[in-house]
Amino acid sequence: QEKNIAKKCRQIHTGDINQFCPSLKANDANIPKVTHEKYLGDKIAGSCDNKENIKERKAKGIGIVSQIMT
């Protein structure tokens, strides 16, 4: 069960590329580095922009409007 905790973790570096950013560990397992992750329904990106959230919400809004119109 302890190894399952490490599978749920993700490391996102925000801001400029930093070669000194340390590798993180959970229960002696390396946490994988990712560029974006979904958290509480929103996508968090390492580039600190909200473009993906805006695209998802726009598509969801268009779908809801289509349902209302039919």
N, CA, C and O atoms as a Maestro MAE file, in Angstrom:
{
 s_m_m2io_version
 :::
 2.0.0
}

f_m_ct {
 s_m_title
 :::
 protein
 m_atom[280] {
  # First column is atom index #
  i_m_mmod_type
  r_m_x_coord
  r_m_y_coord
  r_m_z_coord
  i_m_residue_number
  s_m_chain_name
  s_m_pdb_residue_name
  s_m_pdb_atom_name
  i_m_atomic_number
  :::
  1 25 0.820 -1.194 0.000 1 A "GLN " " N  " 7
  2 3 0.000 0.000 0.000 1 A "GLN " " CA " 6
  3 2 0.866 1.261 0.000 1 A "GLN " " C  " 6
  4 15 0.464 2.280 -0.561 1 A "GLN " " O  " 8
  5 25 2.043 1.208 0.618 2 A "GLU " " N  " 7
  6 3 2.921 2.374 0.663 2 A "GLU " " CA " 6
  7 2 3.389 2.782 -0.723 2 A "GLU " " C  " 6
  8 15 3.572 3.973 -0.977 2 A "GLU " " O  " 8
  9 25 3.590 1.828 -1.629 3 A "LYS " " N  " 7
  10 3 4.049 2.161 -2.977 3 A "LYS " " CA " 6
  11 2 2.948 2.824 -3.792 3 A "LYS " " C  " 6
  12 15 3.241 3.546 -4.745 3 A "LYS " " O  " 8
  13 25 1.680 2.591 -3.435 4 A "ASN " " N  " 7
  14 3 0.568 3.242 -4.133 4 A "ASN " " CA " 6
  15 2 0.583 4.745 -3.910 4 A "ASN " " C  " 6
  16 15 0.147 5.502 -4.777 4 A "ASN " " O  " 8
  17 25 1.076 5.188 -2.761 5 A "ILE " " N  " 7
  18 3 1.147 6.619 -2.475 5 A "ILE " " CA " 6
  19 2 2.077 7.295 -3.472 5 A "ILE " " C  " 6
  20 15 1.764 8.376 -3.970 5 A "ILE " " O  " 8
  21 25 3.211 6.677 -3.770 6 A "ALA " " N  " 7
  22 3 4.168 7.255 -4.713 6 A "ALA " " CA " 6
  23 2 3.577 7.329 -6.118 6 A "ALA " " C  " 6
  24 15 3.935 8.230 -6.876 6 A "ALA " " O  " 8
  25 25 2.696 6.421 -6.486 7 A "LYS " " N  " 7
  26 3 2.080 6.442 -7.816 7 A "LYS " " CA " 6
  27 2 1.105 7.600 -7.966 7 A "LYS " " C  " 6
  28 15 0.872 8.066 -9.081 7 A "LYS " " O  " 8
  29 25 0.534 8.071 -6.868 8 A "LYS " " N  " 7
  30 3 -0.439 9.153 -6.921 8 A "LYS " " CA " 6
  31 2 0.219 10.523 -6.969 8 A "LYS " " C  " 6
  32 15 -0.426 11.501 -7.344 8 A "LYS " " O  " 8
  33 25 1.480 10.610 -6.600 9 A "CYS " " N  " 7
  34 3 2.175 11.901 -6.512 9 A "CYS " " CA " 6
  35 2 2.752 12.304 -7.868 9 A "CYS " " C  " 6
  36 15 3.137 11.457 -8.674 9 A "CYS " " O  " 8
  37 25 2.801 13.609 -8.098 10 A "ARG " " N  " 7
  38 3 3.404 14.168 -9.304 10 A "ARG " " CA " 6
  39 2 4.179 15.413 -8.908 10 A "ARG " " C  " 6
  40 15 3.788 16.117 -7.977 10 A "ARG " " O  " 8
  41 25 5.270 15.692 -9.604 11 A "GLN " " N  " 7
  42 3 6.074 16.888 -9.354 11 A "GLN " " CA " 6
  43 2 5.967 17.801 -10.561 11 A "GLN " " C  " 6
  44 15 6.250 17.398 -11.689 11 A "GLN " " O  " 8
  45 25 5.550 19.052 -10.306 12 A "ILE " " N  " 7
  46 3 5.445 20.052 -11.363 12 A "ILE " " CA " 6
  47 2 6.358 21.213 -10.991 12 A "ILE " " C  " 6
  48 15 6.251 21.775 -9.901 12 A "ILE " " O  " 8
  49 25 7.248 21.563 -11.900 13 A "HIS " " N  " 7
  50 3 8.111 22.727 -11.689 13 A "HIS " " CA " 6
  51 2 7.490 23.905 -12.418 13 A "HIS " " C  " 6
  52 15 7.252 23.840 -13.624 13 A "HIS " " O  " 8
  53 25 7.229 24.979 -11.690 14 A "THR " " N  " 7
  54 3 6.652 26.170 -12.302 14 A "THR " " CA " 6
  55 2 7.729 27.227 -12.482 14 A "THR " " C  " 6
  56 15 8.696 27.286 -11.721 14 A "THR " " O  " 8
  57 25 7.553 28.041 -13.474 15 A "GLY " " N  " 7
  58 3 8.494 29.126 -13.717 15 A "GLY " " CA " 6
  59 2 9.604 28.712 -14.673 15 A "GLY " " C  " 6
  60 15 9.460 27.763 -15.444 15 A "GLY " " O  " 8
  61 25 10.718 29.444 -14.607 16 A "ASP " " N  " 7
  62 3 11.856 29.186 -15.488 16 A "ASP " " CA " 6
  63 2 12.466 27.822 -15.213 16 A "ASP " " C  " 6
  64 15 12.361 27.291 -14.108 16 A "ASP " " O  " 8
  65 25 13.097 27.267 -16.224 17 A "ILE " " N  " 7
  66 3 13.772 25.974 -16.073 17 A "ILE " " CA " 6
  67 2 14.926 26.138 -15.098 17 A "ILE " " C  " 6
  68 15 15.752 27.041 -15.236 17 A "ILE " " O  " 8
  69 25 14.970 25.262 -14.123 18 A "ASN " " N  " 7
  70 3 16.004 25.324 -13.103 18 A "ASN " " CA " 6
  71 2 16.689 23.969 -13.029 18 A "ASN " " C  " 6
  72 15 16.056 22.969 -12.692 18 A "ASN " " O  " 8
  73 25 17.961 23.931 -13.339 19 A "GLN " " N  " 7
  74 3 18.672 22.659 -13.334 19 A "GLN " " CA " 6
  75 2 18.937 22.167 -11.916 19 A "GLN " " C  " 6
  76 15 19.324 21.013 -11.729 19 A "GLN " " O  " 8
  77 25 18.736 23.019 -10.917 20 A "PHE " " N  " 7
  78 3 18.988 22.637 -9.533 20 A "PHE " " CA " 6
  79 2 17.722 22.208 -8.802 20 A "PHE " " C  " 6
  80 15 17.745 22.052 -7.581 20 A "PHE " " O  " 8
  81 25 16.644 22.020 -9.506 21 A "CYS " " N  " 7
  82 3 15.394 21.573 -8.898 21 A "CYS " " CA " 6
  83 2 15.586 20.123 -8.434 21 A "CYS " " C  " 6
  84 15 15.875 19.255 -9.258 21 A "CYS " " O  " 8
  85 25 15.434 19.848 -7.148 22 A "PRO " " N  " 7
  86 3 15.738 18.505 -6.640 22 A "PRO " " CA " 6
  87 2 14.679 17.480 -7.042 22 A "PRO " " C  " 6
  88 15 13.528 17.824 -7.310 22 A "PRO " " O  " 8
  89 25 15.089 16.234 -7.077 23 A "SER " " N  " 7
  90 3 14.144 15.137 -7.289 23 A "SER " " CA " 6
  91 2 13.477 14.831 -5.960 23 A "SER " " C  " 6
  92 15 14.145 14.713 -4.933 23 A "SER " " O  " 8
  93 25 12.171 14.705 -5.982 24 A "LEU " " N  " 7
  94 3 11.435 14.421 -4.761 24 A "LEU " " CA " 6
  95 2 11.164 12.932 -4.648 24 A "LEU " " C  " 6
  96 15 11.098 12.224 -5.653 24 A "LEU " " O  " 8
  97 25 11.009 12.460 -3.412 25 A "LYS " " N  " 7
  98 3 10.735 11.046 -3.169 25 A "LYS " " CA " 6
  99 2 9.561 10.909 -2.219 25 A "LYS " " C  " 6
  100 15 9.336 11.755 -1.354 25 A "LYS " " O  " 8
  101 25 8.817 9.823 -2.396 26 A "ALA " " N  " 7
  102 3 7.745 9.448 -1.480 26 A "ALA " " CA " 6
  103 2 7.928 7.962 -1.188 26 A "ALA " " C  " 6
  104 15 7.863 7.130 -2.092 26 A "ALA " " O  " 8
  105 25 8.153 7.646 0.060 27 A "ASN " " N  " 7
  106 3 8.385 6.249 0.465 27 A "ASN " " CA " 6
  107 2 9.499 5.605 -0.341 27 A "ASN " " C  " 6
  108 15 9.347 4.489 -0.837 27 A "ASN " " O  " 8
  109 25 10.609 6.301 -0.472 28 A "ASP " " N  " 7
  110 3 11.815 5.827 -1.169 28 A "ASP " " CA " 6
  111 2 11.600 5.565 -2.657 28 A "ASP " " C  " 6
  112 15 12.393 4.854 -3.274 28 A "ASP " " O  " 8
  113 25 10.557 6.118 -3.236 29 A "ALA " " N  " 7
  114 3 10.317 5.998 -4.676 29 A "ALA " " CA " 6
  115 2 10.339 7.406 -5.271 29 A "ALA " " C  " 6
  116 15 9.772 8.334 -4.695 29 A "ALA " " O  " 8
  117 25 10.988 7.561 -6.413 30 A "ASN " " N  " 7
  118 3 11.046 8.863 -7.064 30 A "ASN " " CA " 6
  119 2 9.673 9.294 -7.545 30 A "ASN " " C  " 6
  120 15 8.919 8.487 -8.089 30 A "ASN " " O  " 8
  121 25 9.345 10.566 -7.345 31 A "ILE " " N  " 7
  122 3 8.086 11.130 -7.824 31 A "ILE " " CA " 6
  123 2 8.316 11.599 -9.257 31 A "ILE " " C  " 6
  124 15 9.244 12.368 -9.508 31 A "ILE " " O  " 8
  125 25 7.489 11.152 -10.201 32 A "PRO " " N  " 7
  126 3 7.704 11.545 -11.605 32 A "PRO " " CA " 6
  127 2 7.434 13.027 -11.842 32 A "PRO " " C  " 6
  128 15 6.529 13.612 -11.248 32 A "PRO " " O  " 8
  129 25 8.237 13.620 -12.723 33 A "LYS " " N  " 7
  130 3 8.060 15.018 -13.100 33 A "LYS " " CA " 6
  131 2 7.104 15.099 -14.285 33 A "LYS " " C  " 6
  132 15 7.247 14.353 -15.254 33 A "LYS " " O  " 8
  133 25 6.130 16.003 -14.208 34 A "VAL " " N  " 7
  134 3 5.156 16.185 -15.281 34 A "VAL " " CA " 6
  135 2 5.062 17.674 -15.612 34 A "VAL " " C  " 6
  136 15 5.463 18.519 -14.811 34 A "VAL " " O  " 8
  137 25 4.533 17.991 -16.787 35 A "THR " " N  " 7
  138 3 4.389 19.386 -17.192 35 A "THR " " CA " 6
  139 2 3.023 19.949 -16.818 35 A "THR " " C  " 6
  140 15 2.871 21.163 -16.679 35 A "THR " " O  " 8
  141 25 2.022 19.074 -16.652 36 A "HIS " " N  " 7
  142 3 0.698 19.521 -16.234 36 A "HIS " " CA " 6
  143 2 -0.014 18.380 -15.526 36 A "HIS " " C  " 6
  144 15 0.321 17.211 -15.719 36 A "HIS " " O  " 8
  145 25 -0.991 18.724 -14.710 37 A "GLU " " N  " 7
  146 3 -1.744 17.736 -13.940 37 A "GLU " " CA " 6
  147 2 -3.119 18.306 -13.646 37 A "GLU " " C  " 6
  148 15 -3.277 19.521 -13.526 37 A "GLU " " O  " 8
  149 25 -4.117 17.438 -13.528 38 A "LYS " " N  " 7
  150 3 -5.460 17.872 -13.187 38 A "LYS " " CA " 6
  151 2 -5.620 17.793 -11.665 38 A "LYS " " C  " 6
  152 15 -5.341 16.760 -11.056 38 A "LYS " " O  " 8
  153 25 -6.068 18.891 -11.062 39 A "TYR " " N  " 7
  154 3 -6.222 18.960 -9.612 39 A "TYR " " CA " 6
  155 2 -7.524 19.690 -9.297 39 A "TYR " " C  " 6
  156 15 -7.701 20.845 -9.685 39 A "TYR " " O  " 8
  157 25 -8.419 19.027 -8.604 40 A "LEU " " N  " 7
  158 3 -9.726 19.579 -8.238 40 A "LEU " " CA " 6
  159 2 -10.484 20.123 -9.440 40 A "LEU " " C  " 6
  160 15 -11.140 21.162 -9.356 40 A "LEU " " O  " 8
  161 25 -10.389 19.409 -10.567 41 A "GLY " " N  " 7
  162 3 -11.138 19.776 -11.763 41 A "GLY " " CA " 6
  163 2 -10.446 20.763 -12.676 41 A "GLY " " C  " 6
  164 15 -10.906 20.978 -13.797 41 A "GLY " " O  " 8
  165 25 -9.356 21.370 -12.238 42 A "ASP " " N  " 7
  166 3 -8.625 22.327 -13.059 42 A "ASP " " CA " 6
  167 2 -7.275 21.748 -13.448 42 A "ASP " " C  " 6
  168 15 -6.678 20.980 -12.693 42 A "ASP " " O  " 8
  169 25 -6.800 22.120 -14.624 43 A "LYS " " N  " 7
  170 3 -5.475 21.693 -15.044 43 A "LYS " " CA " 6
  171 2 -4.443 22.705 -14.570 43 A "LYS " " C  " 6
  172 15 -4.567 23.903 -14.822 43 A "LYS " " O  " 8
  173 25 -3.437 22.212 -13.889 44 A "ILE " " N  " 7
  174 3 -2.342 23.050 -13.428 44 A "ILE " " CA " 6
  175 2 -1.174 22.788 -14.351 44 A "ILE " " C  " 6
  176 15 -0.752 21.643 -14.516 44 A "ILE " " O  " 8
  177 25 -0.644 23.850 -14.962 45 A "ALA " " N  " 7
  178 3 0.450 23.718 -15.906 45 A "ALA " " CA " 6
  179 2 1.712 24.335 -15.316 45 A "ALA " " C  " 6
  180 15 1.652 25.305 -14.560 45 A "ALA " " O  " 8
  181 25 2.851 23.757 -15.675 46 A "GLY " " N  " 7
  182 3 4.124 24.279 -15.226 46 A "GLY " " CA " 6
  183 2 4.430 25.646 -15.793 46 A "GLY " " C  " 6
  184 15 5.243 26.384 -15.235 46 A "GLY " " O  " 8
  185 25 3.788 25.995 -16.900 47 A "SER " " N  " 7
  186 3 4.003 27.301 -17.518 47 A "SER " " CA " 6
  187 2 3.155 28.389 -16.866 47 A "SER " " C  " 6
  188 15 3.234 29.550 -17.268 47 A "SER " " O  " 8
  189 25 2.351 28.039 -15.874 48 A "CYS " " N  " 7
  190 3 1.504 28.974 -15.104 48 A "CYS " " CA " 6
  191 2 0.464 29.692 -15.955 48 A "CYS " " C  " 6
  192 15 0.104 30.829 -15.653 48 A "CYS " " O  " 8
  193 25 -0.023 29.050 -17.011 49 A "ASP " " N  " 7
  194 3 -1.090 29.668 -17.793 49 A "ASP " " CA " 6
  195 2 -2.370 28.849 -17.641 49 A "ASP " " C  " 6
  196 15 -2.342 27.712 -17.171 49 A "ASP " " O  " 8
  197 25 -3.476 29.435 -18.040 50 A "ASN " " N  " 7
  198 3 -4.784 28.791 -17.903 50 A "ASN " " CA " 6
  199 2 -5.393 28.423 -19.246 50 A "ASN " " C  " 6
  200 15 -6.610 28.261 -19.337 50 A "ASN " " O  " 8
  201 25 -4.595 28.289 -20.278 51 A "LYS " " N  " 7
  202 3 -5.124 28.019 -21.618 51 A "LYS " " CA " 6
  203 2 -5.920 26.721 -21.670 51 A "LYS " " C  " 6
  204 15 -6.986 26.671 -22.282 51 A "LYS " " O  " 8
  205 25 -5.409 25.675 -21.034 52 A "GLU " " N  " 7
  206 3 -6.113 24.385 -21.060 52 A "GLU " " CA " 6
  207 2 -7.444 24.474 -20.308 52 A "GLU " " C  " 6
  208 15 -8.437 23.906 -20.761 52 A "GLU " " O  " 8
  209 25 -7.483 25.167 -19.183 53 A "ASN " " N  " 7
  210 3 -8.737 25.340 -18.450 53 A "ASN " " CA " 6
  211 2 -9.757 26.097 -19.282 53 A "ASN " " C  " 6
  212 15 -10.935 25.741 -19.305 53 A "ASN " " O  " 8
  213 25 -9.312 27.128 -19.956 54 A "ILE " " N  " 7
  214 3 -10.214 27.926 -20.787 54 A "ILE " " CA " 6
  215 2 -10.770 27.089 -21.927 54 A "ILE " " C  " 6
  216 15 -11.962 27.169 -22.224 54 A "ILE " " O  " 8
  217 25 -9.920 26.280 -22.575 55 A "LYS " " N  " 7
  218 3 -10.390 25.408 -23.669 55 A "LYS " " CA " 6
  219 2 -11.432 24.417 -23.175 55 A "LYS " " C  " 6
  220 15 -12.456 24.219 -23.828 55 A "LYS " " O  " 8
  221 25 -11.180 23.786 -22.017 56 A "GLU " " N  " 7
  222 3 -12.132 22.810 -21.472 56 A "GLU " " CA " 6
  223 2 -13.466 23.461 -21.118 56 A "GLU " " C  " 6
  224 15 -14.525 22.919 -21.433 56 A "GLU " " O  " 8
  225 25 -13.417 24.608 -20.474 57 A "ARG " " N  " 7
  226 3 -14.649 25.278 -20.064 57 A "ARG " " CA " 6
  227 2 -15.429 25.800 -21.262 57 A "ARG " " C  " 6
  228 15 -16.660 25.798 -21.251 57 A "ARG " " O  " 8
  229 25 -14.722 26.247 -22.295 58 A "LYS " " N  " 7
  230 3 -15.389 26.717 -23.512 58 A "LYS " " CA " 6
  231 2 -16.120 25.560 -24.186 58 A "LYS " " C  " 6
  232 15 -17.271 25.701 -24.600 58 A "LYS " " O  " 8
  233 25 -15.439 24.403 -24.294 59 A "ALA " " N  " 7
  234 3 -16.057 23.229 -24.911 59 A "ALA " " CA " 6
  235 2 -17.256 22.755 -24.092 59 A "ALA " " C  " 6
  236 15 -18.281 22.368 -24.653 59 A "ALA " " O  " 8
  237 25 -17.127 22.786 -22.775 60 A "LYS " " N  " 7
  238 3 -18.235 22.369 -21.913 60 A "LYS " " CA " 6
  239 2 -19.421 23.330 -22.075 60 A "LYS " " C  " 6
  240 15 -20.571 22.895 -22.123 60 A "LYS " " O  " 8
  241 25 -19.139 24.622 -22.157 61 A "GLY " " N  " 7
  242 3 -20.203 25.611 -22.340 61 A "GLY " " CA " 6
  243 2 -20.924 25.440 -23.656 61 A "GLY " " C  " 6
  244 15 -22.149 25.549 -23.712 61 A "GLY " " O  " 8
  245 25 -20.179 25.173 -24.721 62 A "ILE " " N  " 7
  246 3 -20.788 24.959 -26.037 62 A "ILE " " CA " 6
  247 2 -21.693 23.730 -26.002 62 A "ILE " " C  " 6
  248 15 -22.779 23.736 -26.581 62 A "ILE " " O  " 8
  249 25 -21.240 22.675 -25.318 63 A "GLY " " N  " 7
  250 3 -22.051 21.465 -25.201 63 A "GLY " " CA " 6
  251 2 -23.340 21.703 -24.425 63 A "GLY " " C  " 6
  252 15 -24.396 21.188 -24.792 63 A "GLY " " O  " 8
  253 25 -23.253 22.473 -23.369 64 A "ILE " " N  " 7
  254 3 -24.447 22.777 -22.562 64 A "ILE " " CA " 6
  255 2 -25.422 23.648 -23.343 64 A "ILE " " C  " 6
  256 15 -26.633 23.435 -23.274 64 A "ILE " " O  " 8
  257 25 -24.908 24.625 -24.084 65 A "VAL " " N  " 7
  258 3 -25.780 25.476 -24.909 65 A "VAL " " CA " 6
  259 2 -26.480 24.629 -25.971 65 A "VAL " " C  " 6
  260 15 -27.661 24.837 -26.246 65 A "VAL " " O  " 8
  261 25 -25.764 23.678 -26.569 66 A "SER " " N  " 7
  262 3 -26.372 22.799 -27.573 66 A "SER " " CA " 6
  263 2 -27.492 21.974 -26.975 66 A "SER " " C  " 6
  264 15 -28.530 21.782 -27.608 66 A "SER " " O  " 8
  265 25 -27.291 21.480 -25.751 67 A "GLN " " N  " 7
  266 3 -28.344 20.697 -25.092 67 A "GLN " " CA " 6
  267 2 -29.566 21.563 -24.814 67 A "GLN " " C  " 6
  268 15 -30.700 21.120 -24.998 67 A "GLN " " O  " 8
  269 25 -29.337 22.795 -24.373 68 A "ILE " " N  " 7
  270 3 -30.453 23.702 -24.091 68 A "ILE " " CA " 6
  271 2 -31.244 24.021 -25.352 68 A "ILE " " C  " 6
  272 15 -32.475 24.056 -25.332 68 A "ILE " " O  " 8
  273 25 -30.526 24.255 -26.453 69 A "MET " " N  " 7
  274 3 -31.192 24.612 -27.706 69 A "MET " " CA " 6
  275 2 -32.019 23.449 -28.269 69 A "MET " " C  " 6
  276 15 -33.025 23.683 -28.938 69 A "MET " " O  " 8
  277 25 -31.619 22.225 -28.014 70 A "THR " " N  " 7
  278 3 -32.402 21.088 -28.527 70 A "THR " " CA " 6
  279 2 -33.545 20.830 -27.582 70 A "THR " " C  " 6
  280 15 -34.339 19.918 -27.810 70 A "THR " " O  " 8
  :::
 }
 m_bond[279] {
  # First column is bond index #
  i_m_from
  i_m_to
  i_m_order
  :::
  1 1 2 1
  2 2 3 1
  3 3 4 2
  4 3 5 1
  5 5 6 1
  6 6 7 1
  7 7 8 2
  8 7 9 1
  9 9 10 1
  10 10 11 1
  11 11 12 2
  12 11 13 1
  13 13 14 1
  14 14 15 1
  15 15 16 2
  16 15 17 1
  17 17 18 1
  18 18 19 1
  19 19 20 2
  20 19 21 1
  21 21 22 1
  22 22 23 1
  23 23 24 2
  24 23 25 1
  25 25 26 1
  26 26 27 1
  27 27 28 2
  28 27 29 1
  29 29 30 1
  30 30 31 1
  31 31 32 2
  32 31 33 1
  33 33 34 1
  34 34 35 1
  35 35 36 2
  36 35 37 1
  37 37 38 1
  38 38 39 1
  39 39 40 2
  40 39 41 1
  41 41 42 1
  42 42 43 1
  43 43 44 2
  44 43 45 1
  45 45 46 1
  46 46 47 1
  47 47 48 2
  48 47 49 1
  49 49 50 1
  50 50 51 1
  51 51 52 2
  52 51 53 1
  53 53 54 1
  54 54 55 1
  55 55 56 2
  56 55 57 1
  57 57 58 1
  58 58 59 1
  59 59 60 2
  60 59 61 1
  61 61 62 1
  62 62 63 1
  63 63 64 2
  64 63 65 1
  65 65 66 1
  66 66 67 1
  67 67 68 2
  68 67 69 1
  69 69 70 1
  70 70 71 1
  71 71 72 2
  72 71 73 1
  73 73 74 1
  74 74 75 1
  75 75 76 2
  76 75 77 1
  77 77 78 1
  78 78 79 1
  79 79 80 2
  80 79 81 1
  81 81 82 1
  82 82 83 1
  83 83 84 2
  84 83 85 1
  85 85 86 1
  86 86 87 1
  87 87 88 2
  88 87 89 1
  89 89 90 1
  90 90 91 1
  91 91 92 2
  92 91 93 1
  93 93 94 1
  94 94 95 1
  95 95 96 2
  96 95 97 1
  97 97 98 1
  98 98 99 1
  99 99 100 2
  100 99 101 1
  101 101 102 1
  102 102 103 1
  103 103 104 2
  104 103 105 1
  105 105 106 1
  106 106 107 1
  107 107 108 2
  108 107 109 1
  109 109 110 1
  110 110 111 1
  111 111 112 2
  112 111 113 1
  113 113 114 1
  114 114 115 1
  115 115 116 2
  116 115 117 1
  117 117 118 1
  118 118 119 1
  119 119 120 2
  120 119 121 1
  121 121 122 1
  122 122 123 1
  123 123 124 2
  124 123 125 1
  125 125 126 1
  126 126 127 1
  127 127 128 2
  128 127 129 1
  129 129 130 1
  130 130 131 1
  131 131 132 2
  132 131 133 1
  133 133 134 1
  134 134 135 1
  135 135 136 2
  136 135 137 1
  137 137 138 1
  138 138 139 1
  139 139 140 2
  140 139 141 1
  141 141 142 1
  142 142 143 1
  143 143 144 2
  144 143 145 1
  145 145 146 1
  146 146 147 1
  147 147 148 2
  148 147 149 1
  149 149 150 1
  150 150 151 1
  151 151 152 2
  152 151 153 1
  153 153 154 1
  154 154 155 1
  155 155 156 2
  156 155 157 1
  157 157 158 1
  158 158 159 1
  159 159 160 2
  160 159 161 1
  161 161 162 1
  162 162 163 1
  163 163 164 2
  164 163 165 1
  165 165 166 1
  166 166 167 1
  167 167 168 2
  168 167 169 1
  169 169 170 1
  170 170 171 1
  171 171 172 2
  172 171 173 1
  173 173 174 1
  174 174 175 1
  175 175 176 2
  176 175 177 1
  177 177 178 1
  178 178 179 1
  179 179 180 2
  180 179 181 1
  181 181 182 1
  182 182 183 1
  183 183 184 2
  184 183 185 1
  185 185 186 1
  186 186 187 1
  187 187 188 2
  188 187 189 1
  189 189 190 1
  190 190 191 1
  191 191 192 2
  192 191 193 1
  193 193 194 1
  194 194 195 1
  195 195 196 2
  196 195 197 1
  197 197 198 1
  198 198 199 1
  199 199 200 2
  200 199 201 1
  201 201 202 1
  202 202 203 1
  203 203 204 2
  204 203 205 1
  205 205 206 1
  206 206 207 1
  207 207 208 2
  208 207 209 1
  209 209 210 1
  210 210 211 1
  211 211 212 2
  212 211 213 1
  213 213 214 1
  214 214 215 1
  215 215 216 2
  216 215 217 1
  217 217 218 1
  218 218 219 1
  219 219 220 2
  220 219 221 1
  221 221 222 1
  222 222 223 1
  223 223 224 2
  224 223 225 1
  225 225 226 1
  226 226 227 1
  227 227 228 2
  228 227 229 1
  229 229 230 1
  230 230 231 1
  231 231 232 2
  232 231 233 1
  233 233 234 1
  234 234 235 1
  235 235 236 2
  236 235 237 1
  237 237 238 1
  238 238 239 1
  239 239 240 2
  240 239 241 1
  241 241 242 1
  242 242 243 1
  243 243 244 2
  244 243 245 1
  245 245 246 1
  246 246 247 1
  247 247 248 2
  248 247 249 1
  249 249 250 1
  250 250 251 1
  251 251 252 2
  252 251 253 1
  253 253 254 1
  254 254 255 1
  255 255 256 2
  256 255 257 1
  257 257 258 1
  258 258 259 1
  259 259 260 2
  260 259 261 1
  261 261 262 1
  262 262 263 1
  263 263 264 2
  264 263 265 1
  265 265 266 1
  266 266 267 1
  267 267 268 2
  268 267 269 1
  269 269 270 1
  270 270 271 1
  271 271 272 2
  272 271 273 1
  273 273 274 1
  274 274 275 1
  275 275 276 2
  276 275 277 1
  277 277 278 1
  278 278 279 1
  279 279 280 2
  :::
 }
}
